[in-house]
Amino acid sequence: MPGQPGSNSDIKVKSGDTVTIHVKNDSKSYHAFGVVTDPTDPSSVVWNSAFGTPDNPMKPGKSGDVTFVAGAPGTYHYICTVPGHAALGMDAKFIVQ
Ligand SMILES: [Cu+2]
């Protein structure tokens, strides 16, 4: 789960890969996961990669897996899709080769 600024590792996969992300909310706030085309737009989630949504986010302590197939090659981001959270640093690159 994206956390502190600068501490998030880039993820690299190949187009067509089936990717499973284990998401764990170990903070005291509400969060949600998604791979997006635009980190400033939480609605730009691709490939049904969301776990939780801004309207129905993960509660503190919740965890789970989301599995999706990586699409076209390019540089995407994985972010917290709760509005404002990506700008706080819950943002890193998700690179499809
Ligand atoms: Cu968040």
Boltz pocket constraint, residues with backbone or C-beta under 6 A from the ligand:
constraints:
  - pocket:
      binder: B
      contacts: [[A, 30], [A, 31], [A, 32], [A, 80], [A, 81], [A, 82], [A, 85], [A, 90]]
      max_distance: 6.0
